[in-house]
Amino acid sequence: MLIANPMYDVVFKFLLEDQIAAKLLIGTIIGEEILELEFRPQERSHRVDAGGERFLTVYRMDFAARIRNAQGEERQVLIELQKAKFPTDIMRFRRYLGSQYRDPDNTRLVNLDEAKNRQVRQGLPLLTIYFLGHRLEHSTAPIIRVRRDIVDLTTGEPLTEKEPFIEGLTHDSYIIQIPELHRERRTEVEQMLQIFDQGRVIDDKHVLELDEAEVPPAYRPLIRRLQLAYAEREIAEVMELEDEILDELREHERAQEWLRQQAEQARAQVEQIQAQIEQVRTQAEQAQAEAARERERNERLLALLKQAGIEPDRTSD
């Protein structure tokens, strides 16, 4: 069975645009039943100088979904799909997180006093999910959960009641290392996420080949959605465009890295020359000081000779 590769932004967007698939994917990862989900892709463009010859416009597709679980809790889920690793990734997503914390759309009105109809606007708790197409430096875990530890520091006891101040300023995260998904599938999450296993890629990287019998029936709606994406010619064309943009970005990063290396080498050479100049300056100052001391000694000697009535012999000068 062939499906479109969900590591492509256009395919991932197509997958999450289906409410059933989006609830299934997000709900299985975070381990909660999602009753309501409002999904909104956030497309942002950046212009980068491609080798100084022309400008390339890059569209970054981030995903945000507002969810409500069975307990009635609302959260804003931010999803980052990162196919390639670039040095600027972390800072870029930090800026994105900052914009999400500031966004007034990520807030809700809360009643402080229903009798007096007093309301205050509070930030929705955030939850981030990272799909990484590259490996982390020190972990081979396919799925990593980062959960806050909220405790009374004096007693060490956990705080059970949720505080709006804490919920509005901190967040939990899930990190999925796509290259590590080829291992045995021990949990439901790993069984579901085999649809991202890049070891199943065939031909041009746009298509994965799955054995439907290996996928539990509960997750087959995801497969059906990806089969539809595979059949869409427009999606295939956008995947090819994504490849071209990614190649351009890699070339741009290589050029930037070469420039950084050249600048670092030039800086090291300048520092070396400055050190040599400083050494020569120090040696010149030492020589001048020694010459001054020598002149002072000669002047004292001449003075002593004059006091003794001895005319110095200057024939050797």
N, C-alpha and C positions, 0 to 999 in steps of 0.2 A: 504494500500500500504506500502511495506517494503523497507527501504533504509538503506545503510551502514551509520554508525555514523561518521559524518565528524570531530568529535573531536579527532579521531585517525589520527596521522601523515600520515600514509599510505593512508588513505581515502582522507584526505585533499589534499595531493599531487596529487592523482588520479583526484580529482575534478578540481584542478587548471591547470593540464596538458592539459585540453581542453580549447582552446582559447575562445570559445563562453562563457563557464561557467566562466572562469577567468575574462573576460571583464565585464560580467554581475555582478558578485559578487563585484569586486573592484569598478566598475563604479557606482553601486547603493549606496555603502557605502559612497564614497567621493562626490557623486552628480555630476559626470561629465561623458560625453560620451568619451569612450576610443577608439581612432582610431587605435592605434598600441600598442601591448603589447609583450614584450619579457620576458618570465617567466623562472627563473632559480632557482631551489631548491638548497640550500646550506647545505650540509650534513657535520657535524663536529663531530668527535668522542672525547670522554673524558674517561679517566680510573679512576675509583673510587675504593677505598679499601673497599670491602664488608666484614666488620667484622674482617679484618685482616687475613682471611683465603684464600681468592682468590680475583682476580681482575675482575671487571665487566666493560665491554666496553659499553658505552652509546652513541648512535648516536642522536645528536640533529638536527632536521630538521627545518631550518629557510627558509623563502621564500622571494625572491626578484624578482621584476618585474619592467622593464623599460616601462613607459607608455608615450603616446603622446595624448593630448586631442584635442578637436575641435579648440582650439585657437593656436595649434602648440606648446604648452608648453610641455617640456619633464621633467619627474620626475622619481626618483627611489623610488619605493614603497617597504617597508620592512614589512613583515607580520610575526607576532609571534603567534603561536598557543600554548597555555600553558594549559595543561590538569590538572596539579596538582600544588599546591603552595609549594615552597620550600624557605627556608630563603635566599638562594644565588641567587634567580631569578633576582633581580634588578641589582646586580653587574654583573651578567653574561651578561644581555642584554646591560648594559652600555659598557662592553667590546666589544660586538658585534657591537654596534653603532659606537664605535671608529674605529673598523676595516673597517666599511662601509665608514666612512668619509675619511679614508686613502686610500681606494681601488682605484687605477688608472682607473679601469673599470667603476667607477661611475663618470666619467668626460666627458666633451665634448669640442671640439675645437670651439672657437668663433672668428669671424673676427673682429679685431679692426680697420683695414683700408683695405678695399677691393682693393683700388687702388695700395697699396704697398704690398698687400697679407700678411699683418701682422696678425698673429693668436695667441691666448692665450688659454691655457687649464683652464677651469672652472669646479668646482664641480657641479654635478647635484643636484638640490634641492631634499631633502629627505622627504618622507611622511611615517609615521609608523602606522600600524594597529595592534592592540593587541586583540586577541581572548582569553579571560580569562575564565578558567573553575572554577574559584572561585570568591567570592564576594570581592569588595573593602570594606574598613573599614567604610566609611562614606557616600556612595552614593548607591542608589538603581536604578539609571537610567540604562536602558538596553544598551543604546548607548551614549557614551560621545564623544564630539568633542572638541579637544584642538586646538585652533586657535591663532596664534600670533597676537598681537595688535601692529601694526607698526605705530607710530604717531610722529609728531613733538612735542617734550615735551614742547616747549615754547608756541605754539599756540593751542596745543591739536588736531590739524587737522591730519587726517590719510594721510599717504604717498601712493599715487596711483601708482606710477611707481615702478616696481620691481628692487631692487638693487642686483646685483650678490653677493656682499659681505654679505648681509643679508640672501639671499636665500641659499648661500653656507654654512652658519654656524648655521642656525636655522631651525627648521622644525615643521610642524603641526602633530597632531596625532589623531587617532580614537581608542577608547577603548570600546570593546564589552564585557559586563558581561553576559556570557552564562546563569548562574543561574537565571538571571532576565528576560529572554526572554519568560517566561510562561505567562506574563501579556497580556492585550488586545493589539492587533496589530494596532496601530493608524497611522503608516506611512508605506510607501512602503518598507523602509529598514527593519522595524520590520516584515512585512509580508514575506519578502524574508528570513530573518534570522530564521524563525521558523524551518528551516531544521536543526538548531543546538539545538533546544529545547530538553534538556535532560529529561524533564518530559514525553517525548514520548518514552523513552527507554523501550525495552522489553527484557526479558530473560537475556542474558549475557552481556548487555551493548553495544554490537557491532551493534545492529540494532535499528532503530527508526521506529515507525509506524505513517504514516501521512494520513490525508484525503486529497486527491488530489484536491477536490473541494474547500478546504480552501486556496489553493495556487493560486495566480493570474497567468493566462496563461503566462505572460511575464517571470516568474521565473521557469517555468516547465523544461527548459533545465537543470537546476541544479538538479532537481529531477531525470530526466532521467539518468544523469551521476552517481548519487548516487545509482540508481537501478542497473546500470551496475557493480558498485563496490560491491554491495551486492551479485551479482551472481558470483563474482570472488573468487574461492577457495583460491588462493594465498594471496589475500588481507585479507581474514578471518584468515589465518595462521599467517600473520604478525601482525594483531590486537591482537591475542593471545600472540605473542611474546612481543608486546608493554605492555600488561598487566603484563607479568612476569617481564619485566625490570622496570616498574613503581613500582611494589611490592618490588623489590630489592632496588630501590632508596628510597622508603618510609622506608624500614627496615634500610637502611644505614643512612638516616636522623635521625631516632629514636635513633640509636646507637650513632650517633654524638651528638644528643641533650643530651642523657644520659651522655656521656663523658663530654660535656660542663657543665652540672649541677654538676657532680662530681668534675670537676676542680674548678667550682665556690665555691662549698662547702669547698673544700680543701683550696682554697685561703682565704675564710672567716675565716676558722679555724686558718690558719697561721697568718692572720692579728690579730685575737683575742689573739693568743699566744704571738705574738710580742707586742701587747698592754699590756698584763699581765707582760711580761718581762720588758718592759719599766716602768711600774708602780712599780715593785719590785726594779728596778735600781734606780728610783727616791726616793723611800722610803729608800733604803740603803744609797744613797748620803745624804739624809736629816738626817739620823741617824748618819752618819759619821761627818757631819757638827755640829750636836748637841753635839756629843762626843768631838769634837775639842774645841767647845765653853766651855764645862764643864771643860776640862783640863786647858784651859786658865784661867777660873775663879779660879780654885784650885791653879794654880801657882801664881796668883796675891795674893790670900789669904795667901799662905805660905810666900810669900815675905813680906807682911805686918806684919805677926806674927814674922818673924825674925827681922824685924826692931824694933818691940816692945820688943824684948828680950824674947819672949814667945816660948817655945819649944812645938810644936804641939803634941797632944796626939795621937799615932798611934795604941793604943791597940784595937781600934774598926775596924782597917783595916782587 
